[in-house]
Amino acid sequence: MSSRHHIDDFMRGRIIGKIEEGRKITDVAREFDIAHSVVSRLWKSFKTTGMCSRRHGGGRVRRKQISRKTVTRRLRGGGLYARRPVVCVPLTRLHRTDRLKWCREHNNWTEQDWACLLFSDESRFSLSSDCKRQLIWRESGTAYRPENIQEKDRYPTAVSWCRAAS
């Protein structure tokens, strides 16, 4: 059999003509040195469409390579900018209740009382250079919308420590 990738329109017409003369698909395939399945598919296509020419443009659509810079320019043109998402600790109903209770208990503290307090979870310290920073694309002024906030429990044992201390 031939290693031909496609058959030109003239050859297609000759194959269809031979089959219309009454020749068997197997004999036509052998005569033109083409796979039986190719001739069979061509004949079936001719019976359905009435045409024997090859359709061009079939197959998978090729995508153009687009650079990261192009994507960035297009997104910025649409008003979107790469920003780090706002990160918050996911709070359960119990967390909220405990926080409200703590606030009510410390409502009457003076400025001097508050000066002695240290919140250890406000800053993030990393000794390694790989901080695995994640960026999201968002419009200006939309930092606190729910879809732009990422919940992350950075200190999962801190809640149990706070309860043990109080």
Disulfide bonds with the S-S distance in Angstrom:
none
